[in-house]
Amino acid sequence: MPVDLDATVLAAGQGAFAAAVVYTPKGGAALTGIRGNFVNAAIELEFGEESGHRARQPTLGVRLAEFPAAQQPKRGDAVQVAGTSYQVTDIDADGEGHAWLILHLV
């Protein structure tokens, strides 16, 4: 019998660690009850052997079950985290009910 990771693991993790965000689908109204785990990780960008650059990549981990079925995250949606506005530029879903939303500071 397969394990429902969304119900057993993701729901508990979101309940314990996620914070409320303001999520607005492109051209729509803000959704309520959306929570996420915000990460602004440093990444290394390499431009050849002797040069490189360090940048930040803001991401938001979300539980897809918190979104209405007809309003799953899409590119171009807006999200506000702790008063800072971002736009969703990509979505990396894991197939088990969780997704990392790749964000761009607006």
N, C-alpha and C positions, 0 to 999 in steps of 0.2 A: 504494500500500500504506500503510495507516494506521500511525502510530507508536504503540507501546504506552508511553504516558507513565508508567504505574505502574512497569513493569519498567526503563525506561531512565533516568527522572529521579527519580521519587519514592523508589525503593529506594536510590539513591545518596545523595540528600539526607538521608533518614532515617538511613542508615548513618553519615553524616558528622556530623550535627548533633543528632540526637534523643537523648533520655535515657530510661532505663527508668522506667516508671511502674507503679504497682499499680492495675490496672483490674478492678473487680468488677461484673459484671452484677447488676442488681436481683434479689435472691433467689437468687443463684448464688455460685459459688466464684471466687476471684481467678484471672485469666488470666495466664499467663506469656508473656514475649516481646513484650509491648506496649511500644512506645516512642512518644514524642511530643515536639513542640516547644512548650514552654509560653511564652505571652505574656500579660502583665498590662498591657494597653495602657490609657492614659488616654483617656477619651472625654468629650466636652462634651455636657451635657444643657441644653437651652434651655427656659425657662419664660416666654417673652414677650420683648419687646424689651430690657428692662433687667435681667433676671435670668438667671442661669445657674448651673450647678453642674458641677464636674468630678468624675468618678468613675472607677473602675477596672473593666475587664471582662476577667476571666481567661478565656483560651481555650487549647485544646490542639490542635495540628495533628497528625493521625494518618494513617497509611497503612492504609486499610481492609483490605488484603490480609493484614495482621498479625493480624486477628481471625478466629476460626473462622466459617465461613459461617452457622452457626446462632446466633452470638452477636455480631452486628454491633452497634455502639453504639446505645443507645436512651436516651431521656429517663428520668431516675431512676436510672441507673447511677451507681456511685461510682468516683472516681479519686483516687489519692494521688500528689501531685507533691512531691518533696523533703520528705516528711514532713507536708505540708499536705493536708487532706481537702477534696474538692469533690464536688458532685453535678452530673451532666450535665443542663442545662435545655433545651438545643436542639442540633441538629446541622445544620451547613451543609456538605453534600457537594457537590463540584464536578463529579461525573459522570465523572471521570478516575481515581478511586482514592484521592483525598485528601478529608479532611473536617476542618472546624474544629468542635471540641466546645465549646459555650458552657457555661461552668462557673459554679457558685455556691458560694462559700465555706461550708463546713459548720461 
